[in-house]
Amino acid sequence: GQQWQLSLVLFGELRLAGEEMDGITFNATISACEKGMQWRSGLHLLGSMRALGVRPTETSYNAASAACGARSQWQRSVVLLDEMRHQALEPNPVTYNALINACSQAQRWQDALQLFQEMVQCRLHLDAVTFSVVIGACGHTQMWEQACAVLQDLVHRGLDPGTAGYTEVLHACQEAAQWERAIVLLDVMPMQGCLPSAHTFAQAVGACEQSRHWAAGLQLLDDMRAQHLDSDEAAHAFVVASAVRGHERCLSPGAIPGLLQPLRRAACQWALGLCPCGPRRGLLK
């Protein structure tokens, strides 16, 4: 984790020794700063290149931009993109991935999506990293339809979204209360070689909760237990939501004990106590 410090020390020793500093040396040191998330040092080295008459390359800018992105310095990454173009350097997929990640780290979701559209318009190569960040941006902006479209594009390109990619799309569906689409995505995952995780199921259960489709949520919780996945957190949230919204009667008497079984007794009492009609003490027996 301290490799960047060693790289800066060696770089300084070379300069003191009067060694000629070429682009390869600069780029290697900037890349070390990127891995150490040392954006200030990366930008300083980039400025030193220009001061010493060493022409920065795409690699130089990409590494510096990635270092900025890791620390949510998205504005500095945008400046670096403009500098690249001013230097007649062509931004490549690595450039855009670094900038999209910078915007996402700073929760600039709309900017991340706009950069993705630029990549598509420029016909740049889109990889799994690009899609993953963009899907996450869609999820945070409740753009579930675009998240699904991006996921479909990723699969059509033969790229593997992985469980994490599906979970991000399910998050967008949860935020938009798109419970039917969430269930479809759960069914599609095994067909694509991805096994839903407990967190993935939780997003779908959350979508059922948001849209007040309690029966569908109960079925998903049963599916989680059947697959030996930890359903405690999802079941807890589901019970609380149904109690707060006064829909505890929608949960059939036969389903309630099974739903509450994974929960600790104190958590059940607290959750059911939020019901406007008062706690259902009989359910805890």
C-alpha atoms as an extended CHARMM CRD file, in Angstrom:
* protein
*
       285  EXT
         1         1  GLY       CA              0.0000000000        0.0000000000        0.0000000000  PROA      1               0.0000000000
         2         2  GLN       CA              3.0350000000        2.2670000000        0.4070000000  PROA      2               0.0000000000
         3         3  GLN       CA              4.5070000000        1.5350000000       -3.0210000000  PROA      3               0.0000000000
         4         4  TRP       CA              3.7500000000        5.0860000000       -4.1220000000  PROA      4               0.0000000000
         5         5  GLN       CA              6.0390000000        6.4770000000       -1.4060000000  PROA      5               0.0000000000
         6         6  LEU       CA              8.9270000000        4.2960000000       -2.5570000000  PROA      6               0.0000000000
         7         7  SER       CA              8.3040000000        5.3540000000       -6.1450000000  PROA      7               0.0000000000
         8         8  LEU       CA              8.4380000000        9.0340000000       -5.2230000000  PROA      8               0.0000000000
         9         9  VAL       CA             11.6530000000        8.5060000000       -3.2470000000  PROA      9               0.0000000000
        10        10  LEU       CA             13.3120000000        6.7230000000       -6.1810000000  PROA      10              0.0000000000
        11        11  PHE       CA             12.0500000000        9.4030000000       -8.5480000000  PROA      11              0.0000000000
        12        12  GLY       CA             13.5720000000       12.1190000000       -6.3520000000  PROA      12              0.0000000000
        13        13  GLU       CA             16.8860000000       10.2810000000       -6.1270000000  PROA      13              0.0000000000
        14        14  LEU       CA             17.0690000000        9.9840000000       -9.9130000000  PROA      14              0.0000000000
        15        15  ARG       CA             16.4910000000       13.7200000000      -10.2970000000  PROA      15              0.0000000000
        16        16  LEU       CA             19.1510000000       14.5490000000       -7.6940000000  PROA      16              0.0000000000
        17        17  ALA       CA             21.5670000000       12.2460000000       -9.5000000000  PROA      17              0.0000000000
        18        18  GLY       CA             21.0360000000       14.2370000000      -12.6810000000  PROA      18              0.0000000000
        19        19  GLU       CA             19.4260000000       11.3690000000      -14.5400000000  PROA      19              0.0000000000
        20        20  GLU       CA             17.3560000000       12.2700000000      -17.5620000000  PROA      20              0.0000000000
        21        21  MET       CA             13.6710000000       11.9490000000      -16.7230000000  PROA      21              0.0000000000
        22        22  ASP       CA             11.7220000000       10.5630000000      -19.6450000000  PROA      22              0.0000000000
        23        23  GLY       CA              8.0520000000        9.8550000000      -20.1470000000  PROA      23              0.0000000000
        24        24  ILE       CA              8.3650000000        6.2270000000      -19.0810000000  PROA      24              0.0000000000
        25        25  THR       CA              9.7820000000        7.2150000000      -15.6820000000  PROA      25              0.0000000000
        26        26  PHE       CA              7.1400000000        9.8800000000      -15.1560000000  PROA      26              0.0000000000
        27        27  ASN       CA              4.3040000000        7.5790000000      -16.1830000000  PROA      27              0.0000000000
        28        28  ALA       CA              5.4680000000        4.7870000000      -13.8950000000  PROA      28              0.0000000000
        29        29  THR       CA              5.6160000000        7.1810000000      -10.9430000000  PROA      29              0.0000000000
        30        30  ILE       CA              2.2170000000        8.7340000000      -11.7130000000  PROA      30              0.0000000000
        31        31  SER       CA              0.7430000000        5.2220000000      -11.9900000000  PROA      31              0.0000000000
        32        32  ALA       CA              2.1700000000        4.4230000000       -8.5590000000  PROA      32              0.0000000000
        33        33  CYS       CA              0.4490000000        7.5490000000       -7.2190000000  PROA      33              0.0000000000
        34        34  GLU       CA             -2.7830000000        6.3860000000       -8.8450000000  PROA      34              0.0000000000
        35        35  LYS       CA             -2.6150000000        3.0400000000       -7.0430000000  PROA      35              0.0000000000
        36        36  GLY       CA             -1.9260000000        4.8820000000       -3.7900000000  PROA      36              0.0000000000
        37        37  MET       CA             -4.7840000000        7.3270000000       -4.5170000000  PROA      37              0.0000000000
        38        38  GLN       CA             -2.3290000000       10.2170000000       -4.1690000000  PROA      38              0.0000000000
        39        39  TRP       CA             -3.9800000000       12.6430000000       -6.5670000000  PROA      39              0.0000000000
        40        40  ARG       CA             -1.9910000000       15.7040000000       -5.4850000000  PROA      40              0.0000000000
        41        41  SER       CA              1.3280000000       13.9680000000       -6.1550000000  PROA      41              0.0000000000
        42        42  GLY       CA             -0.0020000000       12.7000000000       -9.4770000000  PROA      42              0.0000000000
        43        43  LEU       CA             -1.0010000000       16.1770000000      -10.6070000000  PROA      43              0.0000000000
        44        44  HSD       CA              2.3240000000       17.6040000000       -9.3940000000  PROA      44              0.0000000000
        45        45  LEU       CA              4.2340000000       15.0670000000      -11.4850000000  PROA      45              0.0000000000
        46        46  LEU       CA              2.0710000000       15.8240000000      -14.4940000000  PROA      46              0.0000000000
        47        47  GLY       CA              2.9180000000       19.5210000000      -14.1140000000  PROA      47              0.0000000000
        48        48  SER       CA              6.6200000000       18.6710000000      -13.7300000000  PROA      48              0.0000000000
        49        49  MET       CA              6.5360000000       16.8020000000      -17.0290000000  PROA      49              0.0000000000
        50        50  ARG       CA              5.4060000000       19.8900000000      -18.8750000000  PROA      50              0.0000000000
        51        51  ALA       CA              7.8880000000       22.1030000000      -17.0020000000  PROA      51              0.0000000000
        52        52  LEU       CA             10.7830000000       19.8210000000      -18.0160000000  PROA      52              0.0000000000
        53        53  GLY       CA              9.6570000000       19.6470000000      -21.6160000000  PROA      53              0.0000000000
        54        54  VAL       CA              8.5180000000       16.0250000000      -21.3990000000  PROA      54              0.0000000000
        55        55  ARG       CA              5.3100000000       15.5690000000      -23.3730000000  PROA      55              0.0000000000
        56        56  PRO       CA              2.5740000000       13.8470000000      -21.3240000000  PROA      56              0.0000000000
        57        57  THR       CA              0.8510000000       10.9090000000      -23.0060000000  PROA      57              0.0000000000
        58        58  GLU       CA             -2.6140000000        9.4270000000      -22.7030000000  PROA      58              0.0000000000
        59        59  THR       CA             -1.1720000000        7.1340000000      -20.0410000000  PROA      59              0.0000000000
        60        60  SER       CA              0.0440000000       10.1280000000      -18.0300000000  PROA      60              0.0000000000
        61        61  TYR       CA             -3.3500000000       11.8100000000      -18.0530000000  PROA      61              0.0000000000
        62        62  ASN       CA             -5.2770000000        8.5900000000      -17.4500000000  PROA      62              0.0000000000
        63        63  ALA       CA             -3.2350000000        7.7060000000      -14.3750000000  PROA      63              0.0000000000
        64        64  ALA       CA             -3.5540000000       11.2150000000      -12.9360000000  PROA      64              0.0000000000
        65        65  SER       CA             -7.2870000000       11.2520000000      -13.6610000000  PROA      65              0.0000000000
        66        66  ALA       CA             -7.7780000000        7.8580000000      -12.0060000000  PROA      66              0.0000000000
        67        67  ALA       CA             -5.9560000000        9.1010000000       -8.9010000000  PROA      67              0.0000000000
        68        68  CYS       CA             -8.2970000000       12.1020000000       -8.7870000000  PROA      68              0.0000000000
        69        69  GLY       CA            -11.3190000000        9.8770000000       -9.2800000000  PROA      69              0.0000000000
        70        70  ALA       CA            -10.3880000000        7.6360000000       -6.3710000000  PROA      70              0.0000000000
        71        71  ARG       CA            -10.6090000000       10.6830000000       -4.1090000000  PROA      71              0.0000000000
        72        72  SER       CA            -13.8260000000       12.0720000000       -5.6510000000  PROA      72              0.0000000000
        73        73  GLN       CA            -11.9310000000       14.9210000000       -7.3360000000  PROA      73              0.0000000000
        74        74  TRP       CA            -14.2060000000       14.7850000000      -10.3690000000  PROA      74              0.0000000000
        75        75  GLN       CA            -13.7250000000       18.4560000000      -11.3140000000  PROA      75              0.0000000000
        76        76  ARG       CA             -9.9770000000       17.9600000000      -11.6240000000  PROA      76              0.0000000000
        77        77  SER       CA            -10.5850000000       14.9060000000      -13.7830000000  PROA      77              0.0000000000
        78        78  VAL       CA            -12.7500000000       17.0260000000      -16.0920000000  PROA      78              0.0000000000
        79        79  VAL       CA             -9.9620000000       19.6070000000      -16.3320000000  PROA      79              0.0000000000
        80        80  LEU       CA             -7.5090000000       16.8420000000      -17.2770000000  PROA      80              0.0000000000
        81        81  LEU       CA             -9.8630000000       15.6790000000      -20.0330000000  PROA      81              0.0000000000
        82        82  ASP       CA             -9.9480000000       19.2080000000      -21.4630000000  PROA      82              0.0000000000
        83        83  GLU       CA             -6.1480000000       19.4060000000      -21.2450000000  PROA      83              0.0000000000
        84        84  MET       CA             -5.8270000000       16.1450000000      -23.1400000000  PROA      84              0.0000000000
        85        85  ARG       CA             -7.9230000000       17.4640000000      -25.9750000000  PROA      85              0.0000000000
        86        86  HSD       CA             -5.9630000000       20.7280000000      -25.9770000000  PROA      86              0.0000000000
        87        87  GLN       CA             -2.7730000000       18.6700000000      -26.3070000000  PROA      87              0.0000000000
        88        88  ALA       CA             -4.2950000000       16.8470000000      -29.3070000000  PROA      88              0.0000000000
        89        89  LEU       CA             -4.4280000000       13.6170000000      -27.2960000000  PROA      89              0.0000000000
        90        90  GLU       CA             -7.4020000000       11.3770000000      -27.9810000000  PROA      90              0.0000000000
        91        91  PRO       CA             -9.3210000000       10.2520000000      -24.8850000000  PROA      91              0.0000000000
        92        92  ASN       CA             -9.6780000000        6.4680000000      -24.8410000000  PROA      92              0.0000000000
        93        93  PRO       CA            -11.9120000000        4.0620000000      -22.8550000000  PROA      93              0.0000000000
        94        94  VAL       CA             -9.4860000000        4.1630000000      -19.9130000000  PROA      94              0.0000000000
        95        95  THR       CA             -9.8070000000        7.9600000000      -19.8640000000  PROA      95              0.0000000000
        96        96  TYR       CA            -13.5920000000        7.8360000000      -19.7790000000  PROA      96              0.0000000000
        97        97  ASN       CA            -13.7030000000        5.0030000000      -17.2480000000  PROA      97              0.0000000000
        98        98  ALA       CA            -11.5330000000        7.0450000000      -14.8930000000  PROA      98              0.0000000000
        99        99  LEU       CA            -13.7250000000       10.1190000000      -15.3350000000  PROA      99              0.0000000000
       100       100  ILE       CA            -17.0000000000        8.1930000000      -14.9970000000  PROA      100             0.0000000000
       101       101  ASN       CA            -15.6720000000        6.6060000000      -11.8260000000  PROA      101             0.0000000000
       102       102  ALA       CA            -14.6430000000       10.0520000000      -10.5300000000  PROA      102             0.0000000000
       103       103  CYS       CA            -18.1680000000       11.3780000000      -11.0890000000  PROA      103             0.0000000000
       104       104  SER       CA            -19.7040000000        8.3220000000       -9.4550000000  PROA      104             0.0000000000
       105       105  GLN       CA            -17.4220000000        8.5870000000       -6.4310000000  PROA      105             0.0000000000
       106       106  ALA       CA            -18.5990000000       12.1880000000       -6.0440000000  PROA      106             0.0000000000
       107       107  GLN       CA            -22.2380000000       11.1050000000       -6.5980000000  PROA      107             0.0000000000
       108       108  ARG       CA            -22.4120000000       13.1060000000       -9.8170000000  PROA      108             0.0000000000
       109       109  TRP       CA            -24.6520000000       10.4850000000      -11.3780000000  PROA      109             0.0000000000
       110       110  GLN       CA            -26.0290000000       12.5750000000      -14.2480000000  PROA      110             0.0000000000
       111       111  ASP       CA            -22.5100000000       13.5880000000      -15.2830000000  PROA      111             0.0000000000
       112       112  ALA       CA            -21.4550000000        9.9190000000      -15.2540000000  PROA      112             0.0000000000
       113       113  LEU       CA            -24.3730000000        9.0060000000      -17.5320000000  PROA      113             0.0000000000
       114       114  GLN       CA            -23.5770000000       11.8930000000      -19.8830000000  PROA      114             0.0000000000
       115       115  LEU       CA            -19.9730000000       10.6900000000      -20.2000000000  PROA      115             0.0000000000
       116       116  PHE       CA            -21.2480000000        7.1990000000      -20.9650000000  PROA      116             0.0000000000
       117       117  GLN       CA            -23.3700000000        8.6230000000      -23.7870000000  PROA      117             0.0000000000
       118       118  GLU       CA            -20.2590000000       10.3760000000      -25.1440000000  PROA      118             0.0000000000
       119       119  MET       CA            -18.4500000000        7.0350000000      -25.1830000000  PROA      119             0.0000000000
       120       120  VAL       CA            -21.3050000000        5.4510000000      -27.1350000000  PROA      120             0.0000000000
       121       121  GLN       CA            -21.4130000000        8.3430000000      -29.6100000000  PROA      121             0.0000000000
       122       122  CYS       CA            -17.6430000000        8.1700000000      -30.1140000000  PROA      122             0.0000000000
       123       123  ARG       CA            -17.9250000000        4.3980000000      -30.6660000000  PROA      123             0.0000000000
       124       124  LEU       CA            -15.3610000000        3.7120000000      -27.9830000000  PROA      124             0.0000000000
       125       125  HSD       CA            -14.9080000000        0.2170000000      -26.6020000000  PROA      125             0.0000000000
       126       126  LEU       CA            -17.1940000000       -0.3890000000      -23.6250000000  PROA      126             0.0000000000
       127       127  ASP       CA            -15.9970000000       -2.9220000000      -21.0800000000  PROA      127             0.0000000000
       128       128  ALA       CA            -17.4970000000       -4.4880000000      -17.9530000000  PROA      128             0.0000000000
       129       129  VAL       CA            -15.9610000000       -1.7530000000      -15.7820000000  PROA      129             0.0000000000
       130       130  THR       CA            -17.7480000000        0.9590000000      -17.7620000000  PROA      130             0.0000000000
       131       131  PHE       CA            -21.0940000000       -0.8210000000      -17.5970000000  PROA      131             0.0000000000
       132       132  SER       CA            -20.7790000000       -1.5590000000      -13.8810000000  PROA      132             0.0000000000
       133       133  VAL       CA            -20.2200000000        2.0920000000      -12.9750000000  PROA      133             0.0000000000
       134       134  VAL       CA            -22.9710000000        3.3140000000      -15.3060000000  PROA      134             0.0000000000
       135       135  ILE       CA            -25.4950000000        0.7900000000      -13.9910000000  PROA      135             0.0000000000
       136       136  GLY       CA            -24.6710000000        1.9850000000      -10.4880000000  PROA      136             0.0000000000
       137       137  ALA       CA            -25.2730000000        5.5740000000      -11.5720000000  PROA      137             0.0000000000
       138       138  CYS       CA            -28.6710000000        4.5940000000      -13.0050000000  PROA      138             0.0000000000
       139       139  GLY       CA            -29.5490000000        2.9100000000       -9.7320000000  PROA      139             0.0000000000
       140       140  HSD       CA            -28.8320000000        6.0050000000       -7.7090000000  PROA      140             0.0000000000
       141       141  THR       CA            -30.9180000000        8.1840000000      -10.0340000000  PROA      141             0.0000000000
       142       142  GLN       CA            -33.8870000000        5.7600000000      -10.0470000000  PROA      142             0.0000000000
       143       143  MET       CA            -33.5060000000        5.3600000000      -13.8250000000  PROA      143             0.0000000000
       144       144  TRP       CA            -34.5200000000        1.7120000000      -13.7530000000  PROA      144             0.0000000000
       145       145  GLU       CA            -35.4270000000        1.4950000000      -17.4520000000  PROA      145             0.0000000000
       146       146  GLN       CA            -32.0060000000        2.8120000000      -18.4820000000  PROA      146             0.0000000000
       147       147  ALA       CA            -30.3150000000        0.5030000000      -15.9840000000  PROA      147             0.0000000000
       148       148  CYS       CA            -32.1090000000       -2.4810000000      -17.5540000000  PROA      148             0.0000000000
       149       149  ALA       CA            -31.2060000000       -1.2810000000      -21.0560000000  PROA      149             0.0000000000
       150       150  VAL       CA            -27.5280000000       -0.9120000000      -20.1210000000  PROA      150             0.0000000000
       151       151  LEU       CA            -27.5500000000       -4.3900000000      -18.5660000000  PROA      151             0.0000000000
       152       152  GLN       CA            -29.0900000000       -5.8610000000      -21.7030000000  PROA      152             0.0000000000
       153       153  ASP       CA            -26.4810000000       -4.1200000000      -23.8600000000  PROA      153             0.0000000000
       154       154  LEU       CA            -23.7290000000       -5.5270000000      -21.6590000000  PROA      154             0.0000000000
       155       155  VAL       CA            -25.0470000000       -9.1000000000      -22.0260000000  PROA      155             0.0000000000
       156       156  HSD       CA            -25.4780000000       -8.6960000000      -25.8020000000  PROA      156             0.0000000000
       157       157  ARG       CA            -21.8130000000       -7.7300000000      -26.0400000000  PROA      157             0.0000000000
       158       158  GLY       CA            -20.8680000000      -10.9950000000      -24.3960000000  PROA      158             0.0000000000
       159       159  LEU       CA            -19.7360000000       -9.3360000000      -21.1760000000  PROA      159             0.0000000000
       160       160  ASP       CA            -20.4700000000      -10.7970000000      -17.7720000000  PROA      160             0.0000000000
       161       161  PRO       CA            -22.3610000000       -8.4010000000      -15.4710000000  PROA      161             0.0000000000
       162       162  GLY       CA            -21.8060000000      -10.6970000000      -12.5100000000  PROA      162             0.0000000000
       163       163  THR       CA            -23.9890000000      -10.7750000000       -9.4330000000  PROA      163             0.0000000000
       164       164  ALA       CA            -22.8850000000       -7.2260000000       -8.5790000000  PROA      164             0.0000000000
       165       165  GLY       CA            -24.1620000000       -5.8990000000      -11.9120000000  PROA      165             0.0000000000
       166       166  TYR       CA            -27.5890000000       -7.4760000000      -11.4660000000  PROA      166             0.0000000000
       167       167  THR       CA            -27.7350000000       -6.2440000000       -7.8870000000  PROA      167             0.0000000000
       168       168  GLU       CA            -27.1650000000       -2.6640000000       -9.0630000000  PROA      168             0.0000000000
       169       169  VAL       CA            -30.0470000000       -2.9550000000      -11.5540000000  PROA      169             0.0000000000
       170       170  LEU       CA            -32.2500000000       -4.4720000000       -8.8680000000  PROA      170             0.0000000000
       171       171  HSD       CA            -31.4020000000       -1.5160000000       -6.6600000000  PROA      171             0.0000000000
       172       172  ALA       CA            -32.7480000000        0.8010000000       -9.3650000000  PROA      172             0.0000000000
       173       173  CYS       CA            -35.9030000000       -1.3380000000       -9.5670000000  PROA      173             0.0000000000
       174       174  GLN       CA            -36.2860000000       -1.2080000000       -5.8040000000  PROA      174             0.0000000000
       175       175  GLU       CA            -36.0090000000        2.5830000000       -5.7280000000  PROA      175             0.0000000000
       176       176  ALA       CA            -38.6490000000        2.8350000000       -8.4680000000  PROA      176             0.0000000000
       177       177  ALA       CA            -40.9010000000        0.1330000000       -6.8880000000  PROA      177             0.0000000000
       178       178  GLN       CA            -40.6420000000       -2.0070000000      -10.0370000000  PROA      178             0.0000000000
       179       179  TRP       CA            -41.3370000000       -5.3170000000       -8.3030000000  PROA      179             0.0000000000
       180       180  GLU       CA            -42.2980000000       -7.3030000000      -11.4250000000  PROA      180             0.0000000000
       181       181  ARG       CA            -39.0870000000       -6.3740000000      -13.2560000000  PROA      181             0.0000000000
       182       182  ALA       CA            -37.0940000000       -7.2030000000      -10.1250000000  PROA      182             0.0000000000
       183       183  ILE       CA            -38.5650000000      -10.7270000000      -10.0110000000  PROA      183             0.0000000000
       184       184  VAL       CA            -37.8890000000      -11.2230000000      -13.7280000000  PROA      184             0.0000000000
       185       185  LEU       CA            -34.2490000000      -10.2530000000      -13.1900000000  PROA      185             0.0000000000
       186       186  LEU       CA            -33.9480000000      -12.7810000000      -10.3560000000  PROA      186             0.0000000000
       187       187  ASP       CA            -35.2710000000      -15.4830000000      -12.7000000000  PROA      187             0.0000000000
       188       188  VAL       CA            -32.8840000000      -14.4530000000      -15.4790000000  PROA      188             0.0000000000
       189       189  MET       CA            -29.7400000000      -14.4670000000      -13.3170000000  PROA      189             0.0000000000
       190       190  PRO       CA            -29.2790000000      -18.2700000000      -13.1080000000  PROA      190             0.0000000000
       191       191  MET       CA            -29.7820000000      -18.5110000000      -16.8800000000  PROA      191             0.0000000000
       192       192  GLN       CA            -26.8020000000      -16.1630000000      -17.2570000000  PROA      192             0.0000000000
       193       193  GLY       CA            -24.6780000000      -18.1770000000      -14.8450000000  PROA      193             0.0000000000
       194       194  CYS       CA            -25.1430000000      -15.7730000000      -11.9190000000  PROA      194             0.0000000000
       195       195  LEU       CA            -26.4720000000      -16.9610000000       -8.5870000000  PROA      195             0.0000000000
       196       196  PRO       CA            -28.4600000000      -14.3620000000       -6.6260000000  PROA      196             0.0000000000
       197       197  SER       CA            -26.9390000000      -13.4270000000       -3.2990000000  PROA      197             0.0000000000
       198       198  ALA       CA            -28.7660000000      -12.4890000000       -0.1050000000  PROA      198             0.0000000000
       199       199  HSD       CA            -28.1870000000       -8.8250000000       -0.9820000000  PROA      199             0.0000000000
       200       200  THR       CA            -29.6190000000       -9.3770000000       -4.4750000000  PROA      200             0.0000000000
       201       201  PHE       CA            -32.7710000000      -10.9360000000       -3.0510000000  PROA      201             0.0000000000
       202       202  ALA       CA            -33.0290000000       -8.1180000000       -0.5100000000  PROA      202             0.0000000000
       203       203  GLN       CA            -33.2410000000       -5.5760000000       -3.3420000000  PROA      203             0.0000000000
       204       204  ALA       CA            -36.1150000000       -7.5090000000       -4.9350000000  PROA      204             0.0000000000
       205       205  VAL       CA            -37.9020000000       -7.8830000000       -1.5910000000  PROA      205             0.0000000000
       206       206  GLY       CA            -37.4600000000       -4.1380000000       -1.1590000000  PROA      206             0.0000000000
       207       207  ALA       CA            -39.1160000000       -3.5360000000       -4.5360000000  PROA      207             0.0000000000
       208       208  CYS       CA            -42.1280000000       -5.6120000000       -3.4050000000  PROA      208             0.0000000000
       209       209  GLU       CA            -42.2110000000       -3.6550000000       -0.1690000000  PROA      209             0.0000000000
       210       210  GLN       CA            -42.0680000000       -0.2940000000       -1.9780000000  PROA      210             0.0000000000
       211       211  SER       CA            -44.9660000000       -1.3000000000       -4.2450000000  PROA      211             0.0000000000
       212       212  ARG       CA            -46.8510000000       -2.9830000000       -1.3430000000  PROA      212             0.0000000000
       213       213  HSD       CA            -46.9730000000       -6.3670000000       -3.0380000000  PROA      213             0.0000000000
       214       214  TRP       CA            -46.6450000000       -8.2600000000        0.2080000000  PROA      214             0.0000000000
       215       215  ALA       CA            -47.4680000000      -11.7090000000       -1.1480000000  PROA      215             0.0000000000
       216       216  ALA       CA            -44.6740000000      -11.4920000000       -3.7210000000  PROA      216             0.0000000000
       217       217  GLY       CA            -42.2740000000      -10.3180000000       -1.0310000000  PROA      217             0.0000000000
       218       218  LEU       CA            -43.2160000000      -13.2680000000        1.1860000000  PROA      218             0.0000000000
       219       219  GLN       CA            -42.5740000000      -15.6680000000       -1.6770000000  PROA      219             0.0000000000
       220       220  LEU       CA            -39.1130000000      -14.1850000000       -2.2340000000  PROA      220             0.0000000000
       221       221  LEU       CA            -38.3100000000      -14.5660000000        1.4580000000  PROA      221             0.0000000000
       222       222  ASP       CA            -39.3700000000      -18.2200000000        1.2390000000  PROA      222             0.0000000000
       223       223  ASP       CA            -37.1140000000      -18.6050000000       -1.8130000000  PROA      223             0.0000000000
       224       224  MET       CA            -34.2130000000      -17.1410000000        0.1440000000  PROA      224             0.0000000000
       225       225  ARG       CA            -34.6710000000      -19.6330000000        2.9590000000  PROA      225             0.0000000000
       226       226  ALA       CA            -35.0250000000      -22.4910000000        0.4640000000  PROA      226             0.0000000000
       227       227  GLN       CA            -31.6560000000      -21.4940000000       -1.0120000000  PROA      227             0.0000000000
       228       228  HSD       CA            -30.1400000000      -21.2570000000        2.4880000000  PROA      228             0.0000000000
       229       229  LEU       CA            -29.5170000000      -17.5240000000        2.1510000000  PROA      229             0.0000000000
       230       230  ASP       CA            -29.5480000000      -15.2430000000        5.1810000000  PROA      230             0.0000000000
       231       231  SER       CA            -32.9670000000      -13.5680000000        5.1010000000  PROA      231             0.0000000000
       232       232  ASP       CA            -32.8100000000      -11.8550000000        8.5050000000  PROA      232             0.0000000000
       233       233  GLU       CA            -32.2010000000       -8.3070000000        7.2920000000  PROA      233             0.0000000000
       234       234  ALA       CA            -34.6840000000       -8.4870000000        4.4110000000  PROA      234             0.0000000000
       235       235  ALA       CA            -37.3850000000      -10.0820000000        6.5930000000  PROA      235             0.0000000000
       236       236  HSD       CA            -36.8650000000       -7.4820000000        9.3100000000  PROA      236             0.0000000000
       237       237  ALA       CA            -37.3150000000       -4.5880000000        6.8610000000  PROA      237             0.0000000000
       238       238  PHE       CA            -40.3500000000       -6.2860000000        5.3450000000  PROA      238             0.0000000000
       239       239  VAL       CA            -42.1280000000       -6.7250000000        8.6670000000  PROA      239             0.0000000000
       240       240  VAL       CA            -41.3940000000       -3.1560000000        9.7330000000  PROA      240             0.0000000000
       241       241  ALA       CA            -42.7050000000       -1.7660000000        6.4320000000  PROA      241             0.0000000000
       242       242  SER       CA            -45.9010000000       -3.8030000000        6.5610000000  PROA      242             0.0000000000
       243       243  ALA       CA            -46.5400000000       -2.8250000000       10.1770000000  PROA      243             0.0000000000
       244       244  VAL       CA            -45.8560000000        0.8910000000        9.6650000000  PROA      244             0.0000000000
       245       245  ARG       CA            -48.1410000000        1.0150000000        6.6320000000  PROA      245             0.0000000000
       246       246  GLY       CA            -50.9170000000       -0.8870000000        8.3940000000  PROA      246             0.0000000000
       247       247  HSD       CA            -50.7850000000       -3.8610000000        6.0270000000  PROA      247             0.0000000000
       248       248  GLU       CA            -49.9400000000       -6.5470000000        8.5530000000  PROA      248             0.0000000000
       249       249  ARG       CA            -53.2620000000       -8.2130000000        7.7380000000  PROA      249             0.0000000000
       250       250  CYS       CA            -51.9890000000       -8.8100000000        4.1970000000  PROA      250             0.0000000000
       251       251  LEU       CA            -49.5400000000      -11.2910000000        5.6650000000  PROA      251             0.0000000000
       252       252  SER       CA            -51.4060000000      -14.5640000000        6.0040000000  PROA      252             0.0000000000
       253       253  PRO       CA            -51.4970000000      -16.1870000000        9.4790000000  PROA      253             0.0000000000
       254       254  GLY       CA            -49.5790000000      -19.1640000000        8.1320000000  PROA      254             0.0000000000
       255       255  ALA       CA            -46.8310000000      -17.0110000000        6.6630000000  PROA      255             0.0000000000
       256       256  ILE       CA            -46.2220000000      -14.7320000000        9.6480000000  PROA      256             0.0000000000
       257       257  PRO       CA            -44.4910000000      -17.2520000000       11.9700000000  PROA      257             0.0000000000
       258       258  GLY       CA            -42.1620000000      -18.3880000000        9.1770000000  PROA      258             0.0000000000
       259       259  LEU       CA            -41.3570000000      -14.7950000000        8.2910000000  PROA      259             0.0000000000
       260       260  LEU       CA            -40.5460000000      -13.8600000000       11.8510000000  PROA      260             0.0000000000
       261       261  GLN       CA            -38.6130000000      -17.0210000000       12.6500000000  PROA      261             0.0000000000
       262       262  PRO       CA            -35.1970000000      -15.7110000000       11.4880000000  PROA      262             0.0000000000
       263       263  LEU       CA            -35.6050000000      -12.5440000000       13.5400000000  PROA      263             0.0000000000
       264       264  ARG       CA            -34.5730000000      -12.1020000000       17.1200000000  PROA      264             0.0000000000
       265       265  ARG       CA            -37.4820000000      -11.8240000000       19.5570000000  PROA      265             0.0000000000
       266       266  ALA       CA            -36.6640000000       -8.2430000000       20.5440000000  PROA      266             0.0000000000
       267       267  ALA       CA            -36.5560000000       -7.1260000000       16.9020000000  PROA      267             0.0000000000
       268       268  CYS       CA            -39.9570000000       -8.7410000000       16.2560000000  PROA      268             0.0000000000
       269       269  GLN       CA            -41.5230000000       -7.0050000000       19.2340000000  PROA      269             0.0000000000
       270       270  TRP       CA            -40.1480000000       -3.6570000000       18.1420000000  PROA      270             0.0000000000
       271       271  ALA       CA            -41.2620000000       -4.1140000000       14.5270000000  PROA      271             0.0000000000
       272       272  LEU       CA            -44.7830000000       -5.2860000000       15.3300000000  PROA      272             0.0000000000
       273       273  GLY       CA            -45.0980000000       -2.5960000000       17.9890000000  PROA      273             0.0000000000
       274       274  LEU       CA            -45.0510000000       -0.0120000000       15.2080000000  PROA      274             0.0000000000
       275       275  CYS       CA            -48.3730000000       -1.3210000000       13.8810000000  PROA      275             0.0000000000
       276       276  PRO       CA            -51.1280000000        1.3320000000       14.2000000000  PROA      276             0.0000000000
       277       277  CYS       CA            -53.4350000000       -1.3550000000       15.6480000000  PROA      277             0.0000000000
       278       278  GLY       CA            -50.9470000000       -2.3120000000       18.3520000000  PROA      278             0.0000000000
       279       279  PRO       CA            -48.5570000000       -5.2620000000       18.5760000000  PROA      279             0.0000000000
       280       280  ARG       CA            -49.7550000000       -8.7200000000       17.6050000000  PROA      280             0.0000000000
       281       281  ARG       CA            -48.5450000000      -10.4800000000       20.7120000000  PROA      281             0.0000000000
       282       282  GLY       CA            -50.0720000000      -13.7680000000       19.6360000000  PROA      282             0.0000000000
       283       283  LEU       CA            -47.6520000000      -13.9490000000       16.7220000000  PROA      283             0.0000000000
       284       284  LEU       CA            -44.7020000000      -14.1880000000       19.0510000000  PROA      284             0.0000000000
       285       285  LYS       CA            -45.9360000000      -17.2410000000       20.8830000000  PROA      285             0.0000000000
